[in-house]
Amino acid sequence: MTGQGGDVVEPVQVRVPVDGGELSALHWAADAPGSPIVVLVHGITANAMVWAPVAAALAGEFEVVAPDLRGRAGSAGLPGPYGLQRHADDVAALLDRYGADDDAGADATVLVGHSMGAFVATLAAADPARDRVHGLVLVDGGLALPEPPGADVDAKLAALLGPSLGRLGTTFPDLAAVRSFWAGHPAVGPWVDEPAVAAYLARDLAPGEPPLRSACVPEAVRVDGGDVLLNERVLEATGALPVPATLLWATRGLLDQTPGLYDDARLAGMGLDGLGIAAQEVPGTNHYSILWSEEGVAEIAAAVAAAATVG
């Protein structure tokens, strides 16, 4: 069942009760009961399917669950209020559904977050899921980001996210136009015809007839982005982690630029040793391809396996 080179079991769509309704998620089953549980948390305008290559590498050995965060894809209809604490509470509800608890013999539980999802994972580990998390893997996120230009949250998010944010106000006449839009994205473009990436981009679309549009709720993106950039409690969550964490960072950024969100110089000034966070570059990747490239998937899978080993 596990990924690279073998047959991959397709995920099952599940719905998990949360405050205000049901959270949409994708579930890749383990081969045996009692397997470690891995929750994969996506970024600010993404959805659960962005994790498909990573989930394929983990499925079978691990019980893998990837939610569509509130305000995105299959969870677009869940009501606000939005914000990263709300997502952290939803992640805790997922752990309730899949049986993770704080008993000594409980299944190992690893939270993995990408981009904004890494901030959600640190919040969940620091508070609502504190006694149920055995490992934490942060993928190009979770630590304070470089200050983007702009006078307010909207301008800062536009500078940081570029086309990914701009598409939320765009409609497309057909799937070919959606593909063309993403093909022009400097970081995503080279990947648009990979089947897993194409499925991820299709999952972003709201159901219904053309014109097509993203299912992402703009207000959810705005509130969540403000938390990432400005909420001190979110930024300080890494100071209260119950377990050591691994940060895997991409050489290039959201627009395939260098440097990306992190580099050696920035990380050296963050005091990561004192926070229990080990940082590792994944060379040759950008903010998106770290989830899709052979090198990125292998590094994430190895970090998850190491984090699942309860000492």
Rosetta silent file (secondary structure, phi, psi, omega in degrees, C-alpha in Angstrom):
SEQUENCE: MTGQGGDVVEPVQVRVPVDGGELSALHWAADAPGSPIVVLVHGITANAMVWAPVAAALAGEFEVVAPDLRGRAGSAGLPGPYGLQRHADDVAALLDRYGADDDAGADATVLVGHSMGAFVATLAAADPARDRVHGLVLVDGGLALPEPPGADVDAKLAALLGPSLGRLGTTFPDLAAVRSFWAGHPAVGPWVDEPAVAAYLARDLAPGEPPLRSACVPEAVRVDGGDVLLNERVLEATGALPVPATLLWATRGLLDQTPGLYDDARLAGMGLDGLGIAAQEVPGTNHYSILWSEEGVAEIAAAVAAAATVG
SCORE:     score description
SCORE:     0.000 S_00000001
   1 L     0.000  -24.765 -172.253    0.000    0.000    0.000 S_00000001
   2 L   -77.671  159.581 -165.528    2.821    2.390    0.650 S_00000001
   3 L   -51.380 -104.728 -150.801    4.023    4.999   -1.809 S_00000001
   4 L   -55.728  108.803  176.496    7.059    5.140   -3.924 S_00000001
   5 L    93.630  -11.374 -178.559    7.056    2.534   -6.617 S_00000001
   6 L  -114.109  178.786  177.348    4.141    0.479   -5.250 S_00000001
   7 L   -70.400  142.260 -178.504    0.381    0.482   -5.534 S_00000001
   8 L  -117.721  127.476  176.223   -1.290    3.288   -3.632 S_00000001
   9 L   -75.788  131.166  178.898   -4.722    2.985   -2.077 S_00000001
  10 L   -66.123  147.676  178.944   -6.907    5.955   -2.934 S_00000001
  11 L   -69.632  157.482  173.986   -8.030    8.041    0.035 S_00000001
  12 E  -103.720  132.764  175.576  -11.525    7.789    1.429 S_00000001
  13 E   -74.510  126.927  178.446  -13.522   10.983    1.866 S_00000001
  14 E  -128.199  162.679  175.660  -14.665   11.292    5.493 S_00000001
  15 E  -131.468  132.702 -172.483  -16.534   13.889    7.519 S_00000001
  16 E  -120.288  128.505  178.925  -15.741   14.564   11.168 S_00000001
  17 E   -61.366  130.104  174.815  -18.049   16.382   13.613 S_00000001
  18 E  -139.458  174.163  178.338  -16.645   19.752   14.703 S_00000001
  19 L   -59.745  121.108  177.084  -18.129   22.919   16.123 S_00000001
  20 L    95.144   -3.790 -179.500  -20.665   24.233   13.611 S_00000001
  21 E   154.608 -138.851 -177.994  -20.910   21.170   11.357 S_00000001
  22 E  -127.127  134.023  177.682  -18.633   18.572    9.789 S_00000001
  23 E   -87.781  129.044  175.420  -15.010   18.898    8.731 S_00000001
  24 E   -79.435  140.222  178.737  -14.126   17.305    5.392 S_00000001
  25 E  -151.959  158.473  171.646  -10.997   15.136    5.363 S_00000001
  26 E  -106.139  138.626 -175.724   -9.187   12.509    3.321 S_00000001
  27 E  -125.301  123.767  172.038   -8.238    9.254    5.022 S_00000001
  28 E  -108.370  118.915 -171.344   -5.530    6.824    3.951 S_00000001
  29 L   -78.000  154.813  172.500   -5.853    3.650    6.028 S_00000001
  30 E   -85.783  161.369  178.552   -3.108    1.753    7.819 S_00000001
  31 L   -76.841  -23.676 -174.336   -2.453   -1.926    7.196 S_00000001
  32 L  -139.843  146.981  175.050   -2.830   -2.850   10.860 S_00000001
  33 L   -63.426  152.129  179.486   -4.753   -1.569   13.884 S_00000001
  34 L    81.358    7.259  178.591   -2.719    0.413   16.379 S_00000001
  35 L   -70.997  154.522  176.971   -0.567    2.016   13.706 S_00000001
  36 L   -57.865  146.904 -179.932    0.721    5.547   14.345 S_00000001
  37 E  -101.284  130.861  177.601   -1.670    8.334   13.407 S_00000001
  38 E  -122.283  124.738  175.751   -0.444   11.151   11.156 S_00000001
  39 E  -108.717  123.216 -176.694   -2.486   14.318   10.635 S_00000001
  40 E  -105.985  119.056 -173.098   -1.412   16.421    7.650 S_00000001
  41 E  -112.222  120.985 -173.201   -2.445   20.101    7.835 S_00000001
  42 L   -82.626  178.225 -176.470   -2.349   22.159    4.624 S_00000001
  43 L   -87.501 -171.220 -162.373   -1.535   25.817    3.954 S_00000001
  44 L   -65.695  -36.084  177.523   -3.583   28.990    3.772 S_00000001
  45 L  -119.377   18.930 -174.472   -5.331   28.579    0.384 S_00000001
  46 L   -95.483 -163.231  176.626   -4.676   24.863   -0.136 S_00000001
  47 L  -155.722  176.243 -172.748   -6.681   21.702    0.602 S_00000001
  48 H   -57.464  -32.978 -173.928   -6.172   18.132    1.774 S_00000001
  49 H   -69.763  -14.159  177.013   -5.176   16.803   -1.652 S_00000001
  50 H   -59.966  -22.043 -177.321   -1.958   18.854   -1.650 S_00000001
  51 H   -89.516    1.457 -170.358   -0.603   16.072    0.591 S_00000001
  52 H   -52.740  -46.178  179.092   -1.344   13.173   -1.768 S_00000001
  53 H   -63.610  -38.528  177.491    2.306   12.300   -2.618 S_00000001
  54 H   -67.191  -44.985  179.538    3.316   12.454    1.052 S_00000001
  55 H   -60.674  -37.567  178.719    0.271   10.454    2.126 S_00000001
  56 H   -62.825  -34.682  179.502    1.076    7.825   -0.513 S_00000001
  57 H   -74.804  -20.753 -176.322    4.540    7.420    0.999 S_00000001
  58 H  -101.701  -28.565 -172.371    3.085    7.014    4.514 S_00000001
  59 E   -59.459  144.605 -176.344   -0.121    5.035    3.939 S_00000001
  60 E    99.582  -61.490  176.942   -0.107    1.467    5.158 S_00000001
  61 L   -73.437  -28.973 -177.416    2.546    1.961    7.822 S_00000001
  62 E  -125.731  154.931  167.663    0.585    4.911    9.231 S_00000001
  63 E   -87.859  113.766 -170.783   -3.040    5.939    9.645 S_00000001
  64 E  -113.430  129.361  177.796   -3.064    9.164    7.617 S_00000001
  65 E  -131.880  131.451  177.913   -5.713   11.887    7.804 S_00000001
  66 E  -127.988  112.692  179.400   -5.616   15.219    5.959 S_00000001
  67 E   -81.174  152.363  157.827   -8.397   17.740    6.627 S_00000001
  68 L   -83.607  113.741 -177.688   -9.742   20.438    4.375 S_00000001
  69 L   -62.934  153.736  179.057   -9.419   23.288    6.842 S_00000001
  70 L   -49.046  125.862 -178.975  -12.493   25.326    7.685 S_00000001
  71 L    92.222    6.595 -179.563  -13.256   27.681    4.778 S_00000001
  72 L  -133.075  145.526  171.395  -11.511   25.543    2.130 S_00000001
  73 H    43.598 -124.200 -176.373  -12.556   22.892   -0.410 S_00000001
  74 H   -67.214  -13.867  177.375  -14.915   20.362    1.213 S_00000001
  75 H  -104.669   15.102 -177.174  -15.014   22.377    4.441 S_00000001
  76 L   -61.887  -28.601 -177.558  -15.833   25.687    2.734 S_00000001
  77 L   -81.992   -8.172  177.736  -19.352   25.624    4.159 S_00000001
  78 L   -67.098  138.645 -175.788  -18.254   25.444    7.793 S_00000001
  79 L   -77.690  161.052  167.897  -19.016   28.724    9.543 S_00000001
  80 L   -72.569 -174.813    5.397  -16.624   31.137   11.166 S_00000001
  81 L   -68.171  151.752  176.796  -15.244   32.532   13.261 S_00000001
  82 L   -94.717 -168.774 -178.438  -12.014   31.640   11.517 S_00000001
  83 L   119.872  156.497 -172.586   -8.491   31.858   12.868 S_00000001
  84 H   -68.348  -31.430  176.747   -5.691   29.458   13.669 S_00000001
  85 H   -65.111  -36.843  176.874   -6.980   28.518   17.111 S_00000001
  86 H   -60.995  -42.820  177.101  -10.236   27.438   15.483 S_00000001
  87 H   -65.581  -38.896  178.658   -8.265   25.187   13.132 S_00000001
  88 H   -62.049  -39.291  176.963   -6.256   23.807   16.057 S_00000001
  89 H   -65.671  -36.851  177.184   -9.502   22.870   17.792 S_00000001
  90 H   -65.991  -37.519  176.272  -10.677   21.148   14.586 S_00000001
  91 H   -63.127  -40.887  177.180   -7.415   19.170   14.497 S_00000001
  92 H   -61.465  -36.946  177.427   -8.062   18.065   18.087 S_00000001
  93 H   -65.119  -36.189  174.794  -11.527   16.882   16.972 S_00000001
  94 H   -61.000  -41.635  178.875   -9.854   14.786   14.252 S_00000001
  95 H   -65.543  -34.907  174.017   -7.708   13.141   16.906 S_00000001
  96 H   -59.786  -43.444 -176.736  -10.866   12.405   18.894 S_00000001
  97 H   -66.684  -35.083 -175.260  -12.333   10.710   15.828 S_00000001
  98 L  -102.080   14.882  164.316   -9.276    8.578   15.163 S_00000001
  99 L    84.328    9.120  177.464   -8.713    7.451   18.723 S_00000001
 100 L   -72.793  131.679  178.003   -5.545    9.297   19.750 S_00000001
 101 L  -142.312 -172.435 -174.368   -5.437    9.779   23.511 S_00000001
 102 L  -104.234   15.585  176.305   -2.970   10.336   26.310 S_00000001
 103 L   -68.870  153.268 -176.063   -2.794    6.788   27.663 S_00000001
 104 L   -59.729  -32.133 -177.839    0.672    5.314   28.008 S_00000001
 105 L   -97.000   14.893 -175.321   -0.089    2.687   25.393 S_00000001
 106 L   -67.014  156.035  173.311   -1.782    4.994   22.912 S_00000001
 107 L   -57.621  142.133  173.825   -0.944    5.036   19.241 S_00000001
 108 L   -65.431  140.024 -179.294    1.826    7.478   18.423 S_00000001
 109 E  -124.224  126.152  179.741    0.414   10.671   16.930 S_00000001
 110 E  -120.013  126.836  172.643    2.386   12.950   14.618 S_00000001
 111 E   -97.482  132.049  178.909    1.152   16.357   13.468 S_00000001
 112 E  -126.756  125.683 -179.713    2.600   17.582   10.179 S_00000001
 113 E  -128.283  141.404  176.966    1.888   21.082    8.921 S_00000001
 114 E  -112.536  132.894  175.391    2.857   22.905    5.738 S_00000001
 115 L    57.113 -124.693  177.043    3.077   26.693    5.548 S_00000001
 116 H   -57.612  -33.254  179.263    0.135   28.093    7.581 S_00000001
 117 H   -60.267  -26.459  176.788   -0.679   24.512    8.529 S_00000001
 118 H   -69.430  -35.052  175.246    2.605   24.359   10.430 S_00000001
 119 H   -67.257  -39.915  175.949    1.402   27.233   12.628 S_00000001
 120 H   -61.185  -43.120 -179.384   -1.863   25.349   13.187 S_00000001
 121 H   -62.968  -40.605  178.589    0.100   22.239   14.134 S_00000001
 122 H   -66.496  -39.438  177.508    2.197   24.110   16.700 S_00000001
 123 H   -63.455  -44.648  179.852   -0.927   25.636   18.243 S_00000001
 124 H   -62.766  -41.942 -179.826   -2.658   22.251   18.409 S_00000001
 125 H   -68.041  -33.390 -177.547    0.398   20.629   19.955 S_00000001
 126 H   -78.438  -21.315 -173.193    0.800   23.433   22.490 S_00000001
 127 L  -134.807  -88.698 -167.068   -2.809   23.433   23.664 S_00000001
 128 L   -65.689  -24.221 -179.645   -5.899   21.385   22.677 S_00000001
 129 L  -112.919   19.304 -170.415   -3.966   18.255   21.623 S_00000001
 130 H   -53.516  -43.875 -175.549   -1.015   18.705   23.980 S_00000001
 131 H   -85.363    3.214 -175.950   -1.280   15.332   25.729 S_00000001
 132 H  -119.342    2.273 -177.177   -1.917   13.420   22.521 S_00000001
 133 L  -105.331  125.731  179.509    0.945   14.536   20.284 S_00000001
 134 L  -104.524  -16.669 -178.385    4.135   12.480   20.160 S_00000001
 135 E  -156.330  154.568 -176.136    5.833   14.182   17.233 S_00000001
 136 E  -142.337  125.929  178.419    5.713   17.389   15.215 S_00000001
 137 E  -124.026  121.313 -179.085    7.002   18.052   11.691 S_00000001
 138 E  -105.989  125.280 -176.183    6.908   21.599   10.297 S_00000001
 139 E  -113.393  104.198  178.119    7.242   21.938    6.524 S_00000001
 140 L    49.719   48.542  178.206    8.314   25.412    5.390 S_00000001
 141 L   179.411  178.052  175.740    6.251   27.135    8.065 S_00000001
 142 L    98.652  -19.663  175.979    5.524   27.408   11.763 S_00000001
 143 L  -115.248  155.831 -174.997    8.216   29.970   12.607 S_00000001
 144 L   -47.811  133.284 -177.922    7.966   33.741   12.160 S_00000001
 145 L   -89.478  159.016  172.280    7.968   34.707    8.480 S_00000001
 146 L   -58.150  144.288 -178.943    9.898   37.558    6.871 S_00000001
 147 L   -70.063  113.016  178.224    7.907   40.791    7.104 S_00000001
 148 L   -76.131  154.088  177.932    6.156   41.264    3.742 S_00000001
 149 L   -68.706  155.541  177.282    5.715   44.796    2.423 S_00000001
 150 L   136.061  149.733 -176.375    2.366   46.516    2.845 S_00000001
 151 L   -86.561  -19.426 -178.633    0.526   48.901    5.108 S_00000001
 152 L  -144.181  179.079 -176.338   -2.155   46.438    6.256 S_00000001
 153 H   -59.213  -43.263 -177.498   -2.955   42.731    6.401 S_00000001
 154 H   -61.293  -43.880 -179.815   -4.487   42.654    2.916 S_00000001
 155 H   -67.552  -39.394  179.605   -1.444   44.256    1.304 S_00000001
 156 H   -64.837  -42.587  178.889    0.953   42.021    3.230 S_00000001
 157 H   -65.877  -39.316  178.252   -0.922   38.879    2.199 S_00000001
 158 H   -62.017  -41.049  179.596   -1.011   39.993   -1.430 S_00000001
 159 H   -68.051  -36.885 -176.914    2.761   40.533   -1.377 S_00000001
 160 H   -75.924  -45.323 -170.146    3.389   37.181    0.300 S_00000001
 161 H   -94.526  -24.797  177.400    0.970   34.950   -1.610 S_00000001
 162 L    57.511 -131.474 -174.680    0.854   36.578   -5.045 S_00000001
 163 H   -58.659  -30.279 -179.363   -1.246   34.638   -7.619 S_00000001
 164 H   -60.222  -36.339  176.105   -2.446   32.108   -5.026 S_00000001
 165 H   -79.923  -40.935 -177.377   -4.363   34.892   -3.317 S_00000001
 166 H   -59.079  -29.684 -177.143   -5.319   36.694   -6.532 S_00000001
 167 H   -67.388  -19.519 -176.045   -7.191   33.660   -7.869 S_00000001
 168 H   -65.020  -22.880  176.592   -9.795   33.948   -5.096 S_00000001
 169 H  -102.706   15.806 -175.091  -11.397   36.825   -6.980 S_00000001
 170 L  -111.512  142.319  170.465  -11.073   35.179  -10.387 S_00000001
 171 L  -113.781  153.499 -174.839  -13.555   33.081  -12.350 S_00000001
 172 E  -127.873  136.546 -177.487  -12.599   30.615  -15.076 S_00000001
 173 L   -70.016  -26.272 -177.330  -14.683   29.530  -18.072 S_00000001
 174 L  -164.159  177.451 -178.579  -13.468   25.932  -17.949 S_00000001
 175 H   -65.376  -30.879  178.491  -10.835   23.548  -16.577 S_00000001
 176 H   -62.668  -37.682  178.674   -8.438   24.435  -19.367 S_00000001
 177 H   -69.094  -35.469  176.025   -8.428   28.035  -18.142 S_00000001
 178 H   -63.490  -46.370  178.698   -7.750   26.852  -14.586 S_00000001
 179 H   -60.112  -42.780 -179.247   -4.813   24.807  -15.822 S_00000001
 180 H   -61.889  -40.212  178.127   -3.505   27.762  -17.822 S_00000001
 181 H   -59.092  -51.221 -176.532   -3.656   30.001  -14.750 S_00000001
 182 H   -71.185  -29.517  177.786   -1.627   27.598  -12.630 S_00000001
 183 H   -61.556  -27.402  178.462    0.770   26.805  -15.483 S_00000001
 184 L   -86.201   -2.748  178.831    1.837   30.442  -15.297 S_00000001
 185 L   -75.925  128.691 -172.888    2.562   30.283  -11.582 S_00000001
 186 L   -64.243  -26.354 -179.015    6.352   30.416  -11.134 S_00000001
 187 L  -100.334  -35.227 -177.561    6.454   27.761   -8.393 S_00000001
 188 L   -87.542  -30.669 -172.233    3.450   25.556   -9.217 S_00000001
 189 H   -45.871  -47.328 -177.681    3.638   25.763  -13.019 S_00000001
 190 H   -65.385   -8.854 -173.372    6.154   22.955  -13.634 S_00000001
 191 H  -109.803   -2.320 -167.531    3.924   20.549  -11.683 S_00000001
 192 L   -63.760  -22.916 -178.651    0.450   21.187  -13.090 S_00000001
 193 L   -97.708    3.189  170.317    0.343   18.040  -15.223 S_00000001
 194 L   -71.190  131.149 -174.137    1.420   15.708  -12.444 S_00000001
 195 H   -54.547  -42.288 -178.816   -1.727   13.673  -11.647 S_00000001
 196 H   -66.333  -37.852  179.873   -1.594   14.310   -7.891 S_00000001
 197 H   -71.244  -41.265  176.747   -1.111   18.038   -8.386 S_00000001
 198 H   -59.429  -39.668  178.029   -3.882   18.218  -10.983 S_00000001
 199 H   -66.389  -37.971  176.293   -6.203   16.494   -8.487 S_00000001
 200 H   -62.593  -45.686 -179.413   -5.201   18.999   -5.812 S_00000001
 201 H   -66.741  -35.437  177.768   -5.954   21.957   -8.092 S_00000001
 202 H   -68.375  -35.696 -179.707   -9.303   20.430   -9.107 S_00000001
 203 H   -66.101  -22.960  179.182  -10.290   19.943   -5.449 S_00000001
 204 L   -68.442  -20.775 -171.852   -9.868   23.682   -4.942 S_00000001
 205 E   -80.543  139.456  175.334  -12.804   24.433   -7.246 S_00000001
 206 L   -67.791  143.749  178.683  -16.279   25.112   -5.903 S_00000001
 207 L   -66.009  154.143  177.691  -18.875   22.592   -7.120 S_00000001
 208 L   124.724  175.899 -178.589  -21.225   23.617   -9.904 S_00000001
 209 L   -78.922  159.365  174.414  -21.257   24.601  -13.544 S_00000001
 210 L   -56.680  153.153    5.154  -18.894   27.175  -15.107 S_00000001
 211 L   -71.603  147.195 -177.835  -17.785   29.792  -14.532 S_00000001
 212 E   -91.409  150.466  177.988  -15.453   28.024  -12.117 S_00000001
 213 L  -150.651  164.199  176.260  -13.970   29.608   -9.016 S_00000001
 214 E   -69.005  143.708  175.652  -11.980   28.652   -5.944 S_00000001
 215 L   -79.584  -11.189 -178.522  -13.957   27.275   -3.019 S_00000001
 216 L   -59.437  135.037  177.216  -11.704   29.152   -0.562 S_00000001
 217 L   -85.049  115.514 -176.165  -13.610   31.660    1.552 S_00000001
 218 H   -54.887  -37.522 -179.401  -11.723   34.984    1.246 S_00000001
 219 H   -65.820  -35.664  176.910  -12.590   36.040    4.791 S_00000001
 220 H   -62.780  -43.773  179.595  -11.131   32.795    6.158 S_00000001
 221 H   -63.532  -42.294 -178.332   -7.893   33.452    4.279 S_00000001
 222 H   -64.500  -48.123 -178.542   -7.768   37.055    5.488 S_00000001
 223 H   -65.054  -45.830 -179.276   -8.373   36.198    9.169 S_00000001
 224 H   -64.157  -40.186  178.269   -5.997   33.241    9.136 S_00000001
 225 H   -64.232  -37.680  175.706   -3.325   35.261    7.348 S_00000001
 226 H   -61.980  -37.695  176.472   -3.598   37.991    9.944 S_00000001
 227 H   -62.902  -44.846 -178.687   -2.994   35.392   12.642 S_00000001
 228 H   -61.483  -40.582 -173.248    0.130   34.096   10.895 S_00000001
 229 H   -87.048  -30.935 -165.963    1.590   37.563   10.448 S_00000001
 230 H  -128.053  -15.770 -174.698    0.426   39.444   13.538 S_00000001
 231 L   -81.540  110.345 -176.156   -0.951   37.205   16.293 S_00000001
 232 H   -62.176  -35.321  179.837    1.688   37.022   19.023 S_00000001
 233 H   -63.171  -38.786  177.153    0.096   33.966   20.612 S_00000001
 234 H   -65.012  -46.057 -176.061    0.455   32.077   17.336 S_00000001
 235 H   -68.386  -23.263 -178.550    4.045   33.203   16.888 S_00000001
 236 L   -94.154   -1.431 -176.444    4.927   32.218   20.461 S_00000001
 237 H   -61.269  -30.436 -179.734    3.413   28.715   20.292 S_00000001
 238 H   -66.551  -14.093  177.022    6.804   27.214   19.413 S_00000001
 239 H   -83.125   -3.879 -176.434    7.984   28.232   22.891 S_00000001
 240 H  -130.380   32.182 -177.673    5.500   25.862   24.543 S_00000001
 241 L   -76.684  139.401 -179.072    5.795   22.668   22.522 S_00000001
 242 L   -83.279  -11.198 -176.470    5.415   19.395   24.454 S_00000001
 243 L  -138.915  156.992  172.704    7.665   17.448   22.070 S_00000001
 244 L   -62.461  154.904 -178.878   10.725   18.133   19.921 S_00000001
 245 E  -130.023  155.670  173.127    9.964   19.294   16.389 S_00000001
 246 E  -115.748  130.057  172.159   11.621   19.098   12.989 S_00000001
 247 E  -104.816  120.953  172.500   11.516   22.003   10.532 S_00000001
 248 E  -105.780  118.780 -175.195   12.072   21.071    6.894 S_00000001
 249 E  -118.405  146.046 -177.490   12.588   24.227    4.852 S_00000001
 250 E   -88.025  143.919  178.938   12.634   24.844    1.129 S_00000001
 251 L   -63.021  -35.933 -175.319   15.499   26.658   -0.575 S_00000001
 252 L  -116.877  163.748 -169.627   13.074   28.758   -2.650 S_00000001
 253 L   -98.394 -159.093 -175.361    9.866   30.564   -1.802 S_00000001
 254 L   -68.672  -22.179  177.164    6.218   30.861   -2.840 S_00000001
 255 L  -112.500   22.670 -179.706    7.172   32.473   -6.143 S_00000001
 256 L    66.638   20.830 -178.417   10.191   30.209   -6.645 S_00000001
 257 L   -88.528  159.359  174.503   12.460   33.021   -5.436 S_00000001
 258 L  -120.862  132.667   -1.624   15.654   32.761   -3.411 S_00000001
 259 L   -74.562  167.317  175.844   15.811   33.078   -0.503 S_00000001
 260 L   -89.273 -146.697 -179.223   12.537   31.495    0.471 S_00000001
 261 L   -67.435  -30.880 -178.188   10.707   31.882    3.752 S_00000001
 262 L  -132.518  155.737  170.138   13.729   30.663    5.707 S_00000001
 263 L  -152.522  174.077 -175.271   17.461   30.487    5.242 S_00000001
 264 H   -58.505  -40.403 -176.851   20.445   29.657    7.425 S_00000001
 265 H   -65.142  -46.654  179.523   20.979   33.257    8.497 S_00000001
 266 H   -63.267  -44.249 -176.763   17.376   33.812    9.611 S_00000001
 267 H   -67.071  -32.236 -179.960   17.156   30.486   11.392 S_00000001
 268 H   -62.019  -27.649 -178.857   20.430   31.050   13.224 S_00000001
 269 L   -91.114    5.599 -175.561   18.875   34.017   15.015 S_00000001
 270 L   -97.581   -4.170  178.847   15.751   32.182   16.188 S_00000001
 271 L    63.426   42.825 -173.865   17.244   30.152   19.032 S_00000001
 272 H   -65.319  -32.884  179.564   15.874   26.876   17.700 S_00000001
 273 H   -59.108  -41.931  179.448   18.038   24.682   19.935 S_00000001
 274 H   -69.045  -21.103  178.688   16.390   26.192   22.988 S_00000001
 275 H   -91.257   -6.203 -177.170   12.964   25.550   21.480 S_00000001
 276 L    74.164   31.436 -178.897   13.705   21.895   20.724 S_00000001
 277 E  -116.694  123.476  176.431   13.411   22.415   16.971 S_00000001
 278 E   -99.343  125.000 -176.510   15.867   20.839   14.525 S_00000001
 279 E  -103.850  139.068  179.916   16.002   22.623   11.157 S_00000001
 280 E  -142.657  127.151  175.477   16.972   20.954    7.882 S_00000001
 281 E   -74.873  144.083  171.093   17.056   22.381    4.367 S_00000001
 282 E  -111.398   91.379 -172.729   15.544   20.360    1.525 S_00000001
 283 L   -60.293  149.260  175.241   17.721   21.557   -1.378 S_00000001
 284 L    81.716    2.436 -177.949   16.252   22.040   -4.833 S_00000001
 285 L  -111.986  155.651  168.760   12.689   22.585   -3.589 S_00000001
 286 L  -110.849 -175.155 -173.488   10.390   25.564   -3.425 S_00000001
 287 L   -57.708  -29.765 -179.549    7.506   26.230   -1.043 S_00000001
 288 L   -96.225  -45.552 -173.696    5.194   23.941   -3.026 S_00000001
 289 H   -68.192  -14.261  175.216    7.482   21.341   -4.559 S_00000001
 290 H   -61.191  -22.453  177.970    8.763   20.357   -1.126 S_00000001
 291 H   -91.157  -14.359 -170.400    5.447   18.430   -0.905 S_00000001
 292 L  -119.060  -27.087 -176.565    5.604   16.901   -4.390 S_00000001
 293 L   -74.319  156.274  178.127    9.215   16.249   -5.382 S_00000001
 294 H   -56.691  -41.372 -178.129   10.890   12.922   -4.726 S_00000001
 295 H   -67.345  -44.673 -179.074   13.401   14.638   -2.425 S_00000001
 296 H   -64.422  -46.792 -179.796   10.776   16.518   -0.460 S_00000001
 297 H   -60.256  -43.137 -179.566    8.463   13.540   -0.009 S_00000001
 298 H   -62.631  -41.962 -179.062   11.350   11.341    1.144 S_00000001
 299 H   -68.375  -39.711  178.519   12.514   13.891    3.730 S_00000001
 300 H   -65.867  -44.721  179.887    9.011   14.419    5.100 S_00000001
 301 H   -61.667  -40.601  178.968    8.363   10.671    5.320 S_00000001
 302 H   -65.918  -39.656  179.118   11.664   10.130    7.127 S_00000001
 303 H   -66.337  -38.741  176.640   10.910   12.935    9.584 S_00000001
 304 H   -64.392  -44.717  179.235    7.473   11.498   10.292 S_00000001
 305 H   -60.323  -40.982  178.564    8.899    8.014   10.889 S_00000001
 306 H   -67.262  -39.728 -179.058   11.463    9.426   13.304 S_00000001
 307 H   -68.845  -27.932 -178.549    8.842   11.513   15.122 S_00000001
 308 L   -77.660   -9.192  179.404    6.551    8.502   15.508 S_00000001
 309 L   -81.901  102.061 -177.709    9.168    6.610   17.458 S_00000001
 310 L   -80.455  122.814 -175.206    8.092    7.157   21.049 S_00000001
 311 L   -70.692    0.000    0.000   11.100    7.003   23.299 S_00000001
